[in-house]
């Protein structure tokens, strides 16, 4: 090596320090003007803003500056915008970090929108119990608070008032009957009349809460049965004053009977509300039953979704249609009674007019009319409370009473864990693992409640999961498909017989899944379905109501009409069994977001939603029928009073006759209130 090459290879310490940027600051400042001019370097933001950025170190020649690339891209976009005839939007390029990759020919930078200051996203916190906490917060603020308010009010005062009025009604009625039979002496008649008058005042005192409620309704420009009871009290007191001078017995028994029934109705309403609040406050889940229009064959379907506390709290106290009708009739009865009384006063005397007016008010509304709406609801609530169900007011009752269908899926009939495998028997020369794998593949592809059962069996044997081609549902208890190039049939015994599969002796098992490959029986899987009480009760009540059709949307091919008939002992002629395509379409239907909840359930199982639908139908029927019966009884009573007024037969307007008339109409009235007990 010559001396020139040795001089080129020799380096001093200062040259090495300059090469790596570690030379003294004075020497670097002196050499700075000699360096090639470069663009301002970009400093990566590290969370702090320095007051003065340090001077950057010169970069090697093979390093690409991103600010130069950004300027080139900007010039390119400006040129394209000018060619398109629209001015380019001025953009300020964001600081970019230094690039470490070398620039190669043919490489074109990819344009990205300039980014501002980086703000890290908030982490998503997984709270599996957040729904439960929110539900409990609303329950405590609503139903639980109302429950304890009702608990503080209690039932003791109402019960004492009911018993007191009932005793007054019995004693007054017995006295009126003795007077009508002539068993009261003349010298004791005045004492009897005075006692009856005081009994009216005592009955009004015991039922003062009902009278105040009727007065408050009148102030709010509403008219209710309690308002009519207030007018009846005023008329009976006026008639009682006249009775003291005319030596006749006032109508205390009939008034006390009406007051007793009014207090009983208040007791039932409070008890019903307390039961509903108790159901809601104990809820750990809240599901809704809502209507889905045009669900199946143009009929409404009752689907289940997620419920809210407000769905019940905002609707349960709304006045019902029958209640509005009965209140309207009560106002009409007041004017009719007043008209009949005026007619009696004009035709006969003022005292007879007052007597006829008070008697007309008492017979215009039979005593059982005060419980015709509250008692059916109280009877139904005791059943629904055990199932954890509440109805969302009259809106829910009316919505659940329309003709519709009720979809039934696998878990409704047989919840998870109800189907168990009792045994397996293989036929032919095929490998048992292959038979299990083939059958599992078809069952899993078809879906249904047995898919987890067979998947667990296959996994326990470390079997292979096959894919199914051309899956077909035959609709008569079986399915089939092509698995690994072979035709596989899976179904019940009757299905295999219909498909012409040769069945050896000893294979006739009623509850079993049969697997056939290429027309030959290969395996029999005995399945045991355990009947759940909730499913049996729900299915029974659904099949017992006209206008309500259960629709099977299950994918389990074993749940055929004959199987359900034999397992649950029900008549399946009201159950709809659509084909597999229709079932899949129905199962995919969901409720709309704004669909109002008609009922809320707090437990699992079929019985809750089923009894909500059937109970609402029974309650609506009982309410409408009860109002109709009592309106007929009241109208008939007013007609009788008008006839007696025209004939002047005031001797027939005795307290005993009024009590007997009310007791007669109480018989059908009480029977109607038992309607909801039959669900």
C-alpha distance (Angstrom), angle and dihedral (degrees) to the residues before:
residue distance angle dihedral
X1 . . .
X2 3.79 . .
X3 3.80 125.7 .
X4 3.83 94.2 -104.5
X5 3.80 92.1 60.4
X6 3.82 90.9 47.0
X7 3.78 90.6 54.8
X8 3.81 90.7 51.5
X9 3.82 92.1 51.6
X10 3.83 95.8 47.8
X11 3.81 114.6 95.6
X12 3.74 130.4 -174.4
X13 3.81 126.3 -139.8
X14 3.80 91.2 -109.0
X15 3.80 91.1 54.2
X16 3.82 90.9 52.5
X17 3.80 92.6 48.9
X18 3.80 91.0 49.0
X19 3.79 90.4 50.3
X20 3.83 93.0 55.2
X21 3.82 95.9 36.6
X22 3.83 95.3 -111.4
X23 3.80 98.2 115.9
X24 3.80 119.0 124.8
X25 3.80 115.2 -78.3
X26 3.81 93.0 -116.3
X27 3.76 92.7 54.7
X28 3.82 92.4 44.8
X29 3.80 90.8 51.4
X30 3.74 89.6 49.5
X31 3.75 92.6 50.6
X32 3.83 95.2 42.2
X33 3.85 95.5 91.0
X34 3.77 90.1 53.6
X35 3.87 92.7 58.3
X36 3.80 118.9 94.6
X37 3.81 113.3 -96.9
X38 3.81 113.7 -102.7
X39 3.82 135.3 -175.5
X40 3.77 119.8 -97.6
X41 3.77 111.5 -78.4
X42 3.79 121.8 -120.3
X43 3.77 116.5 -122.9
X44 3.78 118.8 -150.0
X45 3.78 110.6 -121.8
X46 3.79 111.4 -114.1
X47 3.84 99.1 179.3
X48 3.87 95.2 -86.6
X49 3.80 129.4 86.2
X50 3.83 109.9 -144.1
X51 3.74 117.6 -146.7
X52 3.80 93.2 -131.5
X53 3.78 123.1 20.3
X54 3.82 114.2 -136.0
X55 3.76 118.8 -113.8
X56 3.75 111.3 -94.2
X57 3.76 125.1 -117.1
X58 3.80 116.7 -112.8
X59 3.78 112.9 -99.4
X60 3.77 127.4 -131.6
X61 3.79 117.3 -98.3
X62 3.80 93.8 -111.9
X63 3.86 92.8 59.2
X64 3.83 118.1 100.8
X65 3.79 120.0 -137.5
X66 3.84 112.8 -138.5
X67 3.79 93.0 -154.1
X68 3.78 88.2 62.9
X69 3.79 89.9 50.1
X70 3.80 90.6 49.3
X71 3.81 91.1 51.9
X72 3.79 90.1 49.3
X73 3.80 91.4 50.9
X74 3.78 90.6 47.8
X75 3.80 91.5 52.2
X76 3.82 89.8 48.7
X77 3.81 93.0 51.3
X78 3.79 91.9 46.7
X79 3.79 90.5 53.0
X80 3.84 91.4 49.1
X81 3.79 91.4 48.6
X82 3.81 91.9 50.7
X83 3.78 90.4 50.1
X84 3.84 89.9 51.0
X85 3.80 90.4 52.1
X86 3.82 97.2 -116.4
X87 3.80 124.2 106.8
X88 3.75 113.9 -111.2
X89 3.73 117.0 -112.7
X90 3.74 112.0 -112.7
X91 3.73 112.0 -119.2
X92 3.73 130.3 -174.8
X93 3.77 109.6 -138.4
X94 3.76 114.7 -125.9
X95 3.79 118.8 -125.9
X96 3.77 110.5 -86.9
X97 3.80 127.7 -158.7
X98 3.76 120.3 -112.2
X99 3.77 115.0 -84.7
X100 3.75 118.8 -125.4
X101 3.82 99.1 -173.3
X102 3.80 117.4 91.4
X103 3.77 120.5 -114.1
X104 3.80 114.5 -108.8
X105 3.75 129.3 -167.4
X106 3.79 116.4 -96.6
X107 3.80 92.9 26.1
X108 3.80 112.4 130.3
X109 3.80 119.9 -165.3
X110 3.78 116.3 -118.6
X111 3.79 112.9 -126.3
X112 3.78 118.5 -125.6
X113 3.75 130.5 -179.0
X114 3.82 112.0 -101.1
X115 3.78 111.5 -100.9
X116 3.75 126.3 -140.9
X117 3.74 128.4 -148.5
X118 3.79 111.1 -31.7
X119 3.80 113.7 -115.5
X120 3.79 113.5 -172.3
X121 3.83 113.4 -131.0
X122 3.76 119.3 -110.7
X123 3.76 112.4 -101.6
X124 3.79 117.2 -106.1
X125 3.77 107.5 -119.5
X126 3.78 113.9 -149.0
X127 3.79 108.4 -137.9
X128 3.80 110.6 174.5
X129 3.81 91.5 179.9
X130 3.80 98.2 45.7
X131 3.81 91.4 100.9
X132 3.80 90.8 51.7
X133 3.81 92.5 48.3
X134 3.79 91.9 50.0
X135 3.78 90.5 47.2
X136 3.79 92.2 50.6
X137 3.79 91.8 48.6
X138 3.80 91.4 55.8
X139 3.79 92.4 43.7
X140 3.78 92.3 53.0
X141 3.81 92.1 47.8
X142 3.82 93.4 47.3
X143 3.82 124.7 17.8
X144 3.79 97.4 21.3
X145 3.78 92.9 49.3
X146 3.80 91.0 48.5
X147 3.80 90.8 46.3
X148 3.78 92.6 57.7
X149 3.80 90.9 45.7
X150 3.80 89.2 56.5
X151 3.80 90.0 44.7
X152 3.80 90.3 56.1
X153 3.80 90.4 51.0
X154 3.78 90.2 50.8
X155 3.79 128.4 178.7
X156 3.79 102.4 -98.0
X157 3.81 96.4 95.7
X158 3.77 92.5 45.5
X159 3.77 92.3 48.5
X160 3.80 92.4 49.8
X161 3.80 90.8 48.0
X162 3.80 91.0 50.0
X163 3.79 93.2 49.0
X164 3.81 91.6 45.5
X165 3.79 94.2 51.0
X166 3.78 91.5 43.9
X167 3.79 89.9 53.8
X168 3.80 90.8 48.4
X169 3.80 90.9 49.2
X170 3.81 92.3 49.8
X171 3.81 94.6 46.7
X172 3.81 92.8 44.0
X173 3.77 92.2 46.5
X174 3.79 92.2 49.1
X175 3.83 90.3 48.7
X176 3.80 90.9 49.8
X177 3.81 91.0 50.6
X178 3.83 91.2 49.0
X179 3.80 90.1 49.3
X180 3.80 91.3 49.7
X181 3.81 89.4 49.9
X182 3.82 90.8 51.7
X183 3.80 94.7 -114.7
X184 3.82 94.0 128.1
X185 3.77 116.8 88.3
X186 3.79 120.0 -129.2
X187 3.78 93.9 -118.6
X188 3.79 90.9 56.0
X189 3.79 96.0 46.3
X190 3.80 94.9 90.3
X191 3.82 90.3 50.4
X192 3.80 89.3 50.8
X193 3.81 92.2 50.3
X194 3.79 92.2 47.7
X195 3.80 91.0 47.8
X196 3.79 91.2 51.0
X197 3.80 90.6 50.2
X198 3.79 91.5 51.5
X199 3.80 89.2 46.8
X200 3.80 89.3 58.6
X201 3.79 90.0 53.2
X202 3.81 91.8 46.7
X203 3.79 91.7 48.5
X204 3.79 89.8 50.7
X205 3.80 90.1 49.3
X206 3.80 92.1 52.3
X207 3.79 90.2 47.9
X208 3.79 96.0 41.8
X209 3.80 90.8 122.2
X210 3.80 90.5 60.5
X211 3.77 92.1 46.4
X212 3.80 92.0 49.9
X213 3.79 89.6 49.5
X214 3.80 89.6 52.5
X215 3.80 90.4 49.6
X216 3.81 92.1 49.3
X217 3.80 89.5 50.5
X218 3.77 88.8 53.5
X219 3.80 91.4 51.3
X220 3.81 89.9 51.0
X221 3.81 88.0 53.1
X222 3.75 92.7 -108.1
X223 3.77 128.4 124.4
X224 3.79 122.0 -149.5
X225 3.77 139.3 162.7
X226 3.80 89.4 -92.3
X227 3.81 88.9 55.7
X228 3.78 89.0 53.3
X229 3.80 88.2 48.9
X230 3.81 88.8 55.1
X231 3.82 90.7 54.8
X232 3.81 89.0 46.5
X233 3.81 89.6 55.7
X234 3.80 91.8 51.8
X235 3.81 91.9 48.5
X236 3.82 93.1 46.2
X237 3.81 91.7 49.9
X238 3.80 91.2 50.2
X239 3.78 90.0 47.6
X240 3.81 90.6 46.7
X241 3.81 91.2 56.5
X242 3.79 89.1 52.6
X243 3.81 90.2 46.9
X244 3.80 90.5 60.0
X245 3.79 90.4 59.3
X246 3.83 97.0 37.5
X247 3.81 96.6 44.9
X248 3.80 97.7 -124.2
X249 3.78 131.1 127.2
X250 3.86 117.2 -105.2
X251 3.81 124.1 -131.7
X252 3.78 97.1 -98.4
X253 3.81 97.7 137.0
X254 3.81 94.9 56.4
X255 3.81 92.6 46.2
X256 3.82 93.1 48.2
X257 3.80 89.9 48.6
X258 3.81 90.9 53.6
X259 3.80 90.5 47.3
X260 3.81 90.7 50.2
X261 3.78 91.7 53.1
X262 3.79 91.5 46.4
X263 3.81 90.7 53.5
X264 3.79 90.5 46.1
X265 3.80 89.5 53.2
X266 3.82 90.4 51.8
X267 3.80 89.8 49.7
X268 3.81 91.6 52.0
X269 3.79 93.1 47.4
X270 3.79 91.9 51.3
X271 3.78 91.8 45.8
X272 3.80 91.1 49.2
X273 3.80 93.1 49.5
X274 3.78 91.3 47.6
X275 3.80 91.0 51.6
X276 3.80 91.5 49.6
X277 3.79 92.2 49.8
X278 3.78 90.4 47.6
X279 3.80 89.8 52.9
X280 3.79 92.1 50.0
X281 3.79 97.6 44.4
X282 3.82 92.1 53.5
X283 3.80 93.5 51.3
X284 3.79 119.4 123.6
X285 3.80 91.6 175.6
X286 3.77 132.6 23.5
X287 3.79 122.8 -154.9
X288 3.77 126.6 174.7
X289 3.77 135.6 -141.5
X290 3.79 110.9 -145.5
X291 3.79 137.1 167.9
X292 3.80 122.5 -104.1
X293 3.82 110.2 -164.3
X294 3.79 120.5 -134.9
X295 3.77 93.2 10.8
X296 3.79 102.7 146.3
X297 3.81 126.1 8.4
X298 3.79 90.6 -18.8
X299 3.81 93.7 -54.8
X300 3.78 128.3 121.8
X301 3.78 117.7 -100.0
X302 3.79 124.6 -148.1
X303 3.79 105.7 -138.0
X304 3.76 130.5 179.3
X305 3.79 125.2 -123.5
X306 3.77 142.6 146.6
X307 3.79 116.5 -50.7
X308 3.78 133.4 -150.1
X309 3.79 130.3 -148.7
X310 3.81 90.3 -124.4
X311 3.81 90.5 61.0
X312 3.79 88.2 71.9
X313 3.80 104.0 28.5
X314 3.81 93.2 54.1
X315 3.81 96.0 49.9
X316 3.80 113.0 28.6
X317 3.83 95.6 85.2
X318 3.80 97.0 44.0
X319 3.85 111.8 120.6
X320 3.77 114.1 -103.5
X321 3.77 128.7 -129.4
X322 3.83 95.0 -109.2
X323 3.80 89.9 47.7
X324 3.79 91.3 54.3
X325 3.79 89.9 47.5
X326 3.80 92.7 50.0
X327 3.80 92.2 47.4
X328 3.78 90.3 49.8
X329 3.79 90.3 50.6
X330 3.83 89.8 49.6
X331 3.80 90.5 56.4
X332 3.80 90.3 47.8
X333 3.80 90.7 48.5
X334 3.82 89.9 53.9
X335 3.81 92.3 56.9
X336 3.81 92.8 42.7
X337 3.79 91.4 50.5
X338 3.78 90.4 47.9
X339 3.80 89.7 50.4
X340 3.81 92.2 49.9
X341 3.82 90.1 48.0
X342 3.80 92.2 50.5
X343 3.80 89.4 48.4
X344 3.81 90.0 52.4
X345 3.80 91.1 47.7
X346 3.79 92.1 50.9
X347 3.80 95.6 44.5
X348 3.78 97.7 40.8
X349 3.81 124.2 -0.7
X350 3.76 142.5 -43.0
X351 3.80 92.5 -108.9
X352 3.80 91.1 53.8
X353 3.80 89.1 47.5
X354 3.82 90.6 55.9
X355 3.80 90.6 45.5
X356 3.80 93.0 49.9
X357 3.81 91.7 45.0
X358 3.82 93.4 53.6
X359 3.81 92.8 44.2
X360 3.81 91.8 47.8
X361 3.81 91.9 53.5
X362 3.81 90.5 52.5
X363 3.81 97.1 48.8
X364 3.83 95.0 38.4
X365 3.80 89.8 75.5
X366 3.82 114.9 31.8
X367 3.78 114.4 -136.7
X368 3.82 95.0 -110.7
X369 3.82 89.8 59.5
X370 3.80 87.9 81.4
X371 3.83 90.4 65.3
X372 3.79 100.2 32.1
X373 3.82 91.2 103.0
X374 3.79 103.0 28.2
X375 3.79 100.1 48.0
X376 3.85 98.2 54.8
X377 3.79 88.9 49.8
X378 3.81 91.6 48.3
X379 3.80 91.6 50.3
X380 3.80 91.3 48.6
X381 3.80 93.7 45.0
X382 3.80 92.1 59.8
X383 3.80 89.0 58.5
X384 3.79 95.5 42.7
X385 3.82 92.2 46.5
X386 3.80 90.5 62.2
X387 3.80 89.7 52.8
X388 3.81 95.4 44.0
X389 3.81 95.8 -115.5
X390 3.80 132.3 138.4
X391 3.79 128.8 -176.5
X392 3.80 117.6 -131.9
X393 3.80 97.6 -125.1
X394 3.77 126.5 -85.4
X395 3.79 89.3 -43.6
X396 3.78 89.3 64.6
X397 3.81 93.6 42.7
X398 3.77 92.2 52.4
X399 3.81 93.3 44.2
X400 3.80 92.9 50.9
X401 3.82 92.4 48.3
X402 3.80 97.7 65.2
X403 3.83 118.6 103.1
X404 3.78 106.2 -87.3
X405 3.77 149.4 133.2
X406 3.78 131.9 -99.8
X407 3.85 115.5 -145.8
X408 3.80 117.5 -138.5
X409 3.80 121.6 -159.0
X410 3.80 132.7 -175.1
X411 3.79 96.6 -87.3
X412 3.81 91.9 49.1
X413 3.79 92.7 61.3
X414 3.79 99.5 30.1
X415 3.80 115.9 14.0
X416 3.77 121.2 -151.9
X417 3.78 111.7 -63.4
X418 3.81 95.7 25.4
X419 3.82 93.6 100.7
X420 3.78 114.6 68.3
X421 3.80 133.0 172.6
X422 3.79 112.4 -120.4
X423 3.76 99.9 -177.7
X424 3.80 148.4 -29.7
X425 3.79 130.1 -131.9
X426 3.80 124.3 -174.5
X427 3.80 129.1 -153.3
X428 3.77 132.2 -165.6
X429 3.78 128.9 16.8
X430 3.80 99.9 -64.6
X431 3.77 121.4 120.2
X432 3.85 109.1 -96.2
X433 3.80 91.0 -136.1
X434 3.78 89.4 55.6
X435 3.80 91.6 49.9
X436 3.79 90.9 50.6
X437 3.81 91.3 46.6
X438 3.82 92.6 49.7
X439 3.79 93.5 47.4
X440 3.79 92.9 45.1
X441 3.79 91.8 50.3
X442 3.81 92.6 55.3
X443 3.80 94.3 43.0
X444 3.81 93.5 48.1
X445 3.80 91.6 47.4
X446 3.79 90.1 50.2
X447 3.80 93.7 46.6
X448 3.76 125.3 -150.7
X449 3.76 137.6 124.3
X450 3.79 96.3 -57.2
X451 3.80 95.5 59.7
X452 3.84 95.1 87.2
X453 3.79 90.2 46.5
X454 3.80 94.6 55.7
X455 3.80 93.3 38.8
X456 3.78 89.9 56.2
X457 3.82 90.2 49.4
X458 3.80 91.6 50.4
X459 3.80 93.5 47.7
X460 3.79 91.7 49.2
X461 3.83 88.6 59.5
X462 3.84 93.3 42.5
X463 3.79 89.3 -118.7
X464 3.77 128.3 173.1
X465 3.83 120.1 -102.4
X466 3.80 109.9 -131.5
X467 3.77 128.9 -161.0
X468 3.81 119.4 -123.2
X469 3.77 124.4 -133.9
X470 3.84 125.8 -158.8
X471 3.81 96.1 3.2
X472 3.79 112.0 -161.6
X473 3.80 131.4 -171.3
X474 3.79 112.9 -151.4
X475 3.79 95.0 -166.4
X476 3.81 96.0 -136.5
X477 3.76 101.0 88.1
X478 3.78 103.0 -62.0
X479 3.80 149.1 69.8
X480 3.76 135.4 -157.8
X481 3.78 142.7 -166.6
X482 3.79 147.2 158.3
X483 3.81 112.9 -88.2
X484 3.80 118.8 -178.2
X485 3.81 89.8 -19.4
X486 3.82 95.0 -51.9
X487 3.81 129.1 107.2
X488 3.80 111.7 -116.5
X489 3.80 125.8 -169.9
X490 3.81 121.9 -166.7
X491 3.78 123.1 -177.9
X492 3.77 150.6 93.2
X493 3.79 129.1 -47.0
X494 3.80 94.2 -97.4
X495 3.80 90.6 49.5
X496 3.78 92.5 53.2
X497 3.78 90.7 49.3
X498 3.80 91.4 50.8
X499 3.82 90.4 49.7
X500 3.81 90.8 53.6
X501 3.80 97.5 -114.0
X502 3.79 112.7 161.1
X503 3.81 107.4 -114.8
X504 3.82 115.9 -157.2
X505 3.78 122.0 -142.9
X506 3.79 116.5 -78.9
X507 3.78 96.3 27.9
X508 3.79 98.7 103.5
X509 3.81 101.2 116.1
X510 3.78 116.3 157.5
X511 3.82 98.0 -151.1
X512 3.79 103.4 38.2
X513 3.79 140.4 111.6
X514 3.80 113.9 -127.0
X515 3.81 122.0 -155.4
X516 3.80 120.4 -160.7
X517 3.81 125.9 -179.3
X518 3.81 119.2 -161.0
X519 3.80 90.8 -12.2
X520 3.81 96.0 -52.3
X521 3.78 124.5 110.3
X522 3.79 110.1 -116.1
X523 3.80 107.2 165.5
X524 3.80 145.1 8.8
X525 3.81 119.2 -155.1
X526 3.80 113.4 -165.6
X527 3.83 110.5 -142.9
X528 3.79 123.5 -167.3
X529 3.82 117.3 -157.0
X530 3.80 113.5 -161.7
X531 3.79 114.3 -151.4
X532 3.80 114.6 -125.5
X533 3.79 118.4 -147.2
X534 3.80 92.9 -135.8
X535 3.80 92.7 52.9
X536 3.79 93.1 45.6
X537 3.80 93.6 49.4
X538 3.80 93.4 45.2
X539 3.80 94.0 48.0
X540 3.80 91.8 46.9
X541 3.80 94.5 52.4
X542 3.82 92.1 45.1
X543 3.79 92.2 54.0
X544 3.81 92.8 48.5
X545 3.81 98.4 64.2
X546 3.76 126.1 81.1
X547 3.75 116.4 -135.2
X548 3.81 90.5 32.0
X549 3.81 118.8 95.1
X550 3.80 123.0 -173.2
X551 3.81 110.1 -141.3
X552 3.78 120.2 -156.8
X553 3.81 111.5 -133.9
X554 3.79 95.8 163.3
X555 3.79 121.3 127.7
X556 3.80 94.5 -149.4
X557 3.81 106.1 112.2
X558 3.81 90.6 -159.0
X559 3.81 92.6 67.9
X560 3.77 96.7 86.1
X561 3.78 128.7 155.3
X562 3.80 93.8 -99.6
X563 3.80 91.9 47.0
X564 3.82 93.4 52.8
X565 3.79 91.6 45.3
X566 3.78 92.2 52.9
X567 3.81 96.5 40.0
X568 3.80 100.2 46.5
X569 3.81 100.6 23.4
X570 3.81 94.1 -128.9
X571 3.78 135.5 134.1
X572 3.79 106.6 -104.5
X573 3.80 96.8 -167.8
X574 3.84 89.7 101.4
X575 3.81 93.9 49.3
X576 3.80 116.6 93.6
X577 3.82 117.5 -138.4
X578 3.84 106.6 -167.8
X579 3.79 122.7 -173.5
X580 3.78 121.9 -89.9
X581 3.80 96.1 -96.2
X582 3.79 91.4 52.1
X583 3.80 90.8 47.0
X584 3.77 92.2 53.6
X585 3.80 90.8 48.5
X586 3.81 92.1 49.5
X587 3.79 92.5 46.8
X588 3.81 89.6 53.7
X589 3.82 93.5 54.7
X590 3.80 114.9 105.7
X591 3.77 135.4 -174.8
X592 3.77 122.3 -93.0
X593 3.79 116.7 -108.5
X594 3.81 93.5 -115.6
X595 3.80 95.4 45.1
X596 3.84 106.5 130.4
X597 3.78 116.7 -125.6
X598 3.81 112.6 -114.7
X599 3.82 97.0 -173.6
X600 3.79 137.7 4.4
X601 3.78 126.8 -140.2
X602 3.78 125.4 -163.5
X603 3.80 99.7 -171.8
X604 3.77 141.0 54.1
X605 3.76 129.3 -103.6
X606 3.79 137.8 60.3
X607 3.80 98.1 -83.9
X608 3.82 95.6 73.8
X609 3.83 99.3 54.9
X610 3.80 91.8 36.3
X611 3.80 94.4 53.1
X612 3.79 90.0 44.8
X613 3.81 90.0 60.5
X614 3.80 97.7 40.7
X615 3.81 92.9 40.1
X616 3.79 91.7 52.9
X617 3.80 90.0 51.5
X618 3.80 92.4 49.6
X619 3.80 91.9 46.9
X620 3.79 93.0 50.6
X621 3.79 91.3 49.3
X622 3.80 92.5 47.9
X623 3.82 92.3 48.0
X624 3.79 95.5 49.3
X625 3.79 93.6 42.6
X626 3.81 92.5 46.7
X627 3.79 93.5 51.0
X628 3.80 90.3 47.8
X629 3.81 93.6 50.3
X630 3.80 94.1 49.0
X631 3.78 93.5 45.0
X632 3.81 89.3 53.2
X633 3.80 90.0 49.2
X634 3.79 91.8 49.0
X635 3.79 94.4 46.8
X636 3.80 90.6 49.2
X637 3.81 89.6 50.1
X638 3.81 91.5 51.9
X639 3.79 90.8 49.6
X640 3.80 90.3 51.9
X641 3.80 90.6 49.8
X642 3.80 90.8 50.7
X643 3.80 91.7 50.8
X644 3.81 91.9 48.5
X645 3.80 89.2 49.3
X646 3.77 93.1 52.2
X647 3.81 91.5 46.6
X648 3.79 92.6 43.7
X649 3.80 91.6 -130.4
X650 3.78 95.7 152.8
X651 3.82 90.0 151.0
X652 3.82 88.2 73.7
X653 3.82 92.0 57.9
X654 3.79 93.1 87.8
X655 3.82 125.0 146.4
X656 3.80 90.2 -119.1
X657 3.82 92.6 56.6
X658 3.81 91.5 48.6
X659 3.82 92.2 50.8
X660 3.81 91.8 47.2
X661 3.81 90.9 50.6
X662 3.81 92.1 51.2
X663 3.79 92.8 46.4
X664 3.79 90.5 52.3
X665 3.79 92.6 55.0
X666 3.78 91.9 43.7
X667 3.81 90.1 68.2
X668 3.83 97.0 67.3
X669 3.79 90.0 34.3
X670 3.80 93.1 58.4
X671 3.80 92.7 42.4
X672 3.81 90.8 55.7
X673 3.80 91.0 53.2
X674 3.81 88.9 59.9
X675 3.81 90.9 63.6
X676 3.79 94.9 97.8
X677 3.78 92.1 55.0
X678 3.82 90.4 74.1
X679 3.82 98.9 66.8
